[in-house]
Amino acid sequence: MNKLFKIHVIFSIAVIMLLNSCRTEERELIEAPEDEVLVANSKIANLMLKTVSNDGSNDNIIDKSNCFNINLPLAVTANNQNINITSKEDYKIIEYIFDEEDDDIDTLDITYPITISLKDHSKATINNATELSSYSNNCKGENEQDDDIECLDFKYPIIASVFNTNNELIDVITANSDNSLFELVNNLSTNDYLTINFPITVVLFDDTELSVNNLVELETIIETYSNDCDEDDDYDYNDDDCDDCDTIQLTNVLTTCSDWTVDKLERDSNNLDNVYAGYTFNFSTDGTLSVSWASTTVFGTWVANGIANGITVTINVPGLPYCNNDWILHEISKYTETKIDLRVGGDDRLRYDNGCN
């Protein structure tokens, strides 16, 4: 009996301690300053939901729909070439295939069934193109204003406590992704009070990290930066090809590989692909350039300046006027071959090709 009595006493003390602990946290939640308590349908709650909603624009080359993504893996056929898409990086393969020719009609067929993720991270099974179109028709059009905020992201994990006034229960929840944070905030009832374990970190579109100490600061930061970037909600998959390009990368590619050839050449919209057939181009780190064909070799210069989509590549080879221009670097692509795509406006294009990859 003494042993049972001791166990009963110990258990009772444990329960009392637990209840006191819960009551203490309950009081902390109720008495927390307004800038630390989040409730359903508040301004900050809605801003957070927009920030962590699913952005559907990154696979527009496949579905041309900004309000949902097609889940991976995915099998497609692009211009009669079968591709297994297993990561977001594989979207580039479709682009490379589409860019091979300028005067053809690009086609893409999806192998069904597929699964899509909607703005609220819920999923739907799609069995054919007609069903996909019905979802796509509900999306905002190209570059139309939509609800999602893409210019900043939360850094996870984020720890939060939710107190419900009906059942007087406190849940401590850890959000490890946009999906879980969306679910947490979206499922708040009018009886729920949520506090976040500050500080938290948000990451801007340029990878700048900002420390946030309360909900007022978070609201200010989201409103300040929500429109500070190009959300890329268009269907032009070529408009961001050189967002991450730099002259060091270009120089390394051009000078590491030898015997470049020209596989695309247009001047004033005239097709000149065959003008330099059999010519090989070799770029040196000192800014010189040699061009050889038959038993002839001539020399010229090249120089690259600028950053990202504003890199200018100036080529000057006496006797080869169609190569000479202040070209804009459009893309560095590496698929089955390495290609350097240079353009000026919509009329001039020079693309170097190399089996070095």
C-alpha positions as CSV (number, residue, x, y, z in Angstrom):
1,M,0.0,0.0,0.0
2,N,2.8,2.4,0.8
3,K,4.3,1.8,-2.7
4,L,0.9,2.5,-4.4
5,F,0.3,5.6,-2.2
6,K,3.7,7.0,-3.2
7,I,3.0,6.4,-7.0
8,H,-0.4,8.1,-6.5
9,V,1.2,11.2,-4.8
10,I,3.9,11.5,-7.5
11,F,1.4,11.3,-10.3
12,S,-0.8,13.9,-8.7
13,I,2.1,16.3,-8.4
14,A,3.0,15.7,-12.0
15,V,-0.5,16.5,-13.1
16,I,-0.6,19.7,-11.0
17,M,2.7,20.8,-12.5
18,L,1.5,20.2,-16.0
19,L,-1.7,22.1,-15.5
20,N,0.2,25.0,-13.9
21,S,2.6,25.0,-16.9
22,C,-0.3,25.1,-19.4
23,R,-2.0,27.8,-17.5
24,T,1.2,29.9,-17.4
25,E,1.5,29.6,-21.2
26,E,-2.2,30.3,-21.6
27,R,-1.8,33.5,-19.6
28,E,1.3,34.4,-21.7
29,L,-0.7,34.0,-24.9
30,I,-3.7,36.0,-23.7
31,E,-1.6,38.7,-22.2
32,A,0.9,38.9,-25.1
33,P,1.2,42.3,-26.8
34,E,-1.0,42.8,-29.9
35,D,2.0,42.8,-32.2
36,E,2.8,39.2,-31.1
37,V,-0.7,37.6,-31.4
38,L,-2.0,36.5,-34.8
39,V,-5.7,35.8,-35.4
40,A,-7.7,34.4,-38.3
41,N,-8.5,36.8,-41.2
42,S,-6.3,39.6,-39.8
43,K,-4.2,41.7,-42.2
44,I,-0.9,40.0,-41.2
45,A,-2.5,36.6,-41.5
46,N,-3.7,37.3,-45.1
47,L,-0.2,38.7,-46.0
48,M,1.4,35.6,-44.7
49,L,-1.0,33.4,-46.6
50,K,-0.1,35.2,-49.8
51,T,3.6,34.8,-49.2
52,V,3.4,31.1,-48.6
53,S,0.8,30.2,-51.2
54,N,2.0,27.9,-54.0
55,D,3.5,29.8,-56.9
56,G,2.5,28.1,-60.1
57,S,4.6,30.1,-62.6
58,N,7.9,28.2,-62.5
59,D,6.6,25.5,-64.9
60,N,4.8,27.8,-67.3
61,I,6.8,26.3,-70.2
62,I,4.7,23.2,-69.7
63,D,1.2,24.3,-68.5
64,K,1.1,28.1,-69.1
65,S,-0.8,28.4,-65.8
66,N,0.2,30.7,-62.9
67,C,-2.0,29.2,-60.2
68,F,-0.8,25.6,-60.1
69,N,2.2,23.4,-60.6
70,I,2.4,20.0,-62.1
71,N,4.0,17.7,-59.6
72,L,7.2,15.8,-60.5
73,P,8.3,13.4,-61.8
74,L,6.6,14.1,-65.1
75,A,6.9,12.5,-68.6
76,V,6.5,14.8,-71.6
77,T,7.3,14.8,-75.3
78,A,8.8,18.0,-76.7
79,N,9.1,18.2,-80.5
80,N,9.0,14.4,-80.7
81,Q,11.7,14.0,-78.0
82,N,10.7,12.1,-74.9
83,I,11.8,13.7,-71.6
84,N,11.5,12.6,-68.0
85,I,11.2,15.7,-65.8
86,T,12.5,14.9,-62.3
87,S,13.5,18.3,-61.1
88,K,12.9,22.0,-61.8
89,E,16.3,22.2,-63.5
90,D,14.9,19.8,-66.2
91,Y,12.5,22.5,-67.4
92,K,15.6,23.9,-69.2
93,I,15.8,20.7,-71.4
94,I,12.4,21.6,-72.9
95,E,13.6,25.1,-73.6
96,Y,16.8,23.8,-75.2
97,I,14.8,21.6,-77.5
98,F,12.4,24.5,-78.4
99,D,15.3,26.8,-79.1
100,E,17.0,24.4,-81.5
101,E,15.1,25.9,-84.5
102,D,13.5,29.3,-84.9
103,D,11.2,28.5,-87.8
104,D,9.4,25.4,-86.5
105,I,6.3,24.9,-84.5
106,D,7.1,23.8,-81.0
107,T,4.9,21.1,-79.5
108,L,4.6,19.6,-76.1
109,D,2.5,16.6,-75.0
110,I,2.0,15.5,-71.4
111,T,1.7,11.9,-70.4
112,Y,-1.4,11.5,-68.2
113,P,-2.5,11.0,-65.4
114,I,-0.7,13.8,-63.5
115,T,-1.1,15.5,-60.2
116,I,-1.2,19.3,-59.7
117,S,-0.6,21.4,-56.6
118,L,-3.0,24.4,-56.3
119,K,-2.4,27.8,-54.7
120,D,-3.5,26.4,-51.3
121,H,-1.1,23.5,-51.7
122,S,-4.0,21.0,-52.1
123,K,-3.6,18.5,-54.9
124,A,-5.8,17.3,-57.7
125,T,-5.4,14.4,-60.1
126,I,-5.7,15.3,-63.8
127,N,-6.5,12.5,-66.4
128,N,-6.3,14.4,-69.7
129,A,-5.7,17.7,-71.4
130,T,-9.4,18.7,-71.1
131,E,-9.3,18.5,-67.4
132,L,-6.0,20.4,-67.2
133,S,-7.5,23.2,-69.4
134,S,-10.5,23.5,-67.0
135,Y,-8.1,24.3,-64.1
136,S,-5.9,26.5,-66.3
137,N,-8.9,28.6,-67.3
138,N,-9.4,29.5,-63.7
139,C,-5.9,31.1,-63.4
140,K,-5.1,34.7,-64.0
141,G,-3.6,35.4,-67.4
142,E,-0.1,36.2,-68.4
143,N,1.3,39.0,-66.2
144,E,-2.1,39.8,-64.6
145,Q,-2.1,40.8,-61.0
146,D,-2.5,37.8,-58.7
147,D,-2.6,37.2,-55.0
148,D,0.6,35.4,-54.3
149,I,3.7,37.3,-53.1
150,E,6.9,35.9,-54.6
151,C,9.5,38.5,-53.7
152,L,10.3,37.2,-50.3
153,D,10.3,33.8,-48.5
154,F,10.3,32.6,-44.9
155,K,13.3,30.8,-43.6
156,Y,12.3,27.6,-41.7
157,P,11.7,26.1,-39.2
158,I,9.2,28.5,-37.6
159,I,7.8,27.6,-34.2
160,A,4.4,28.8,-33.1
161,S,1.9,28.2,-30.3
162,V,-1.8,28.1,-30.8
163,F,-4.3,28.6,-27.9
164,N,-8.0,27.7,-28.4
165,T,-10.4,29.5,-26.1
166,N,-13.0,26.8,-26.4
167,N,-11.1,23.8,-25.3
168,E,-8.3,25.8,-23.5
169,L,-5.7,23.6,-25.2
170,I,-2.3,24.9,-26.4
171,D,-0.6,23.3,-29.4
172,V,3.1,24.0,-30.2
173,I,3.6,23.5,-33.9
174,T,6.8,23.6,-36.0
175,A,6.4,24.7,-39.6
176,N,9.1,23.4,-41.9
177,S,7.8,24.6,-45.3
178,D,5.5,27.0,-47.0
179,N,2.9,24.2,-47.2
180,S,2.9,23.6,-43.4
181,L,2.9,27.3,-42.6
182,F,0.0,27.9,-45.0
183,E,-2.0,25.1,-43.4
184,L,-1.3,26.5,-39.9
185,V,-2.4,30.0,-40.6
186,N,-5.3,29.0,-43.0
187,N,-6.8,26.6,-40.5
188,L,-7.0,29.2,-37.6
189,S,-10.6,29.5,-36.3
190,T,-12.1,32.6,-34.6
191,N,-11.3,31.0,-31.3
192,D,-7.6,30.5,-32.0
193,Y,-4.8,32.8,-30.9
194,L,-1.3,32.2,-32.5
195,T,2.0,33.4,-31.3
196,I,5.2,33.0,-33.2
197,N,8.5,32.3,-31.6
198,F,10.4,35.4,-32.7
199,P,12.9,36.3,-34.1
200,I,12.3,34.7,-37.5
201,T,14.1,35.3,-40.8
202,V,12.7,36.3,-44.2
203,V,14.8,36.0,-47.4
204,L,14.3,38.6,-50.1
205,F,14.4,37.9,-53.8
206,D,18.1,38.9,-53.9
207,D,18.9,36.5,-51.1
208,T,19.2,39.3,-48.5
209,E,18.1,38.0,-45.1
210,L,16.1,40.2,-42.7
211,S,15.6,39.4,-39.0
212,V,12.0,40.0,-37.8
213,N,11.1,40.5,-34.2
214,N,7.3,40.8,-34.1
215,L,4.2,40.8,-36.3
216,V,4.2,44.5,-36.9
217,E,7.7,44.3,-38.4
218,L,6.7,41.3,-40.4
219,E,3.7,43.2,-41.9
220,T,5.9,46.1,-42.8
221,I,8.5,44.0,-44.5
222,I,6.0,42.0,-46.5
223,E,4.2,45.2,-47.7
224,T,7.5,46.9,-48.4
225,Y,9.0,44.2,-50.6
226,S,5.9,42.5,-52.0
227,N,6.3,44.2,-55.4
228,D,10.0,44.6,-55.5
229,C,10.8,41.9,-58.0
230,D,9.7,40.4,-61.4
231,E,7.4,37.6,-60.5
232,D,7.9,36.2,-64.0
233,D,4.2,35.3,-64.4
234,D,4.6,35.4,-68.2
235,Y,4.9,32.6,-70.7
236,D,8.2,33.8,-72.2
237,Y,10.6,31.2,-71.1
238,N,13.5,33.0,-72.8
239,D,13.3,36.3,-70.9
240,D,15.3,35.2,-67.9
241,D,17.9,32.9,-69.5
242,C,20.9,35.0,-68.3
243,D,19.6,36.1,-64.9
244,D,22.6,34.3,-63.4
245,C,25.2,34.8,-66.2
246,D,28.5,36.6,-65.6
247,T,31.5,37.4,-67.6
248,I,33.7,35.0,-65.7
249,Q,31.4,32.1,-66.5
250,L,31.3,33.1,-70.2
251,T,35.1,33.5,-70.4
252,N,35.6,30.1,-68.8
253,V,33.2,28.4,-71.2
254,L,34.6,30.1,-74.3
255,T,38.3,29.6,-73.5
256,T,38.1,26.1,-72.0
257,C,36.5,24.6,-75.1
258,S,38.3,24.8,-78.4
259,D,37.1,24.8,-82.1
260,W,33.7,26.5,-81.7
261,T,31.5,26.5,-84.8
262,V,28.6,28.7,-85.8
263,D,25.3,26.8,-86.0
264,K,23.0,29.9,-86.1
265,L,23.6,33.2,-87.8
266,E,21.1,35.8,-88.7
267,R,21.7,39.4,-89.8
268,D,18.7,41.7,-90.5
269,S,16.5,38.6,-90.2
270,N,18.4,37.0,-93.1
271,N,19.4,33.3,-92.5
272,L,23.1,33.0,-92.9
273,D,23.6,29.7,-91.1
274,N,25.9,28.3,-93.9
275,V,28.1,31.4,-94.5
276,Y,30.7,30.2,-91.9
277,A,30.3,26.4,-92.4
278,G,33.6,24.7,-91.8
279,Y,35.0,27.7,-89.8
280,T,36.4,27.1,-86.3
281,F,36.6,29.8,-83.7
282,N,39.1,29.8,-80.8
283,F,38.8,32.3,-77.9
284,S,41.7,33.2,-75.7
285,T,41.7,34.7,-72.2
286,D,43.8,37.7,-73.4
287,G,40.9,38.8,-75.6
288,T,42.2,37.5,-78.9
289,L,40.2,35.3,-81.2
290,S,41.4,33.1,-84.1
291,V,39.3,31.8,-86.9
292,S,40.4,29.0,-89.2
293,W,39.0,27.5,-92.3
294,A,40.7,25.5,-95.1
295,S,44.3,26.7,-95.0
296,T,43.5,30.2,-93.8
297,T,43.6,31.6,-90.2
298,V,42.7,35.2,-89.3
299,F,42.8,36.9,-86.0
300,G,40.5,39.3,-84.2
301,T,39.4,40.4,-80.7
302,W,36.6,39.8,-78.3
303,V,35.6,41.4,-75.0
304,A,32.7,40.9,-72.6
305,N,31.3,43.5,-70.2
306,G,28.3,43.8,-68.0
307,I,26.2,41.5,-65.7
308,A,23.3,39.1,-66.1
309,N,21.0,39.9,-69.0
310,G,23.0,43.0,-69.8
311,I,26.3,41.4,-70.8
312,T,27.7,42.8,-74.1
313,V,30.1,40.6,-76.1
314,T,31.9,42.7,-78.7
315,I,33.4,40.7,-81.5
316,N,35.7,42.2,-84.2
317,V,37.3,39.9,-86.8
318,P,38.5,41.8,-89.9
319,G,37.1,40.1,-93.0
320,L,34.2,38.4,-91.2
321,P,31.6,41.1,-91.1
322,Y,28.7,38.9,-90.1
323,C,30.4,38.0,-86.9
324,N,31.2,41.5,-85.9
325,N,28.8,43.2,-83.5
326,D,28.1,44.4,-80.0
327,W,26.2,41.3,-79.2
328,I,24.0,40.8,-76.1
329,L,24.6,37.4,-74.3
330,H,21.2,35.7,-74.5
331,E,22.0,32.3,-73.0
332,I,24.7,29.8,-72.1
333,S,23.1,26.4,-72.5
334,K,24.6,23.0,-71.8
335,Y,22.4,20.0,-72.8
336,T,23.8,17.5,-75.3
337,E,26.2,20.3,-76.5
338,T,27.3,23.6,-75.2
339,K,25.9,26.7,-77.0
340,I,26.6,30.4,-76.6
341,D,23.6,32.4,-77.9
342,L,24.3,36.0,-78.8
343,R,21.6,38.4,-80.1
344,V,20.8,42.0,-80.9
345,G,17.1,42.9,-81.0
346,G,15.0,40.5,-82.9
347,D,16.9,40.6,-86.2
348,D,20.5,39.6,-85.4
349,R,21.6,36.3,-83.9
350,L,24.9,34.5,-83.6
351,R,25.1,31.1,-81.8
352,Y,28.3,29.2,-81.2
353,D,28.2,25.5,-80.8
354,N,30.6,23.0,-79.3
355,G,30.6,19.3,-78.4
356,C,32.7,20.2,-75.3
357,N,30.3,19.8,-72.4
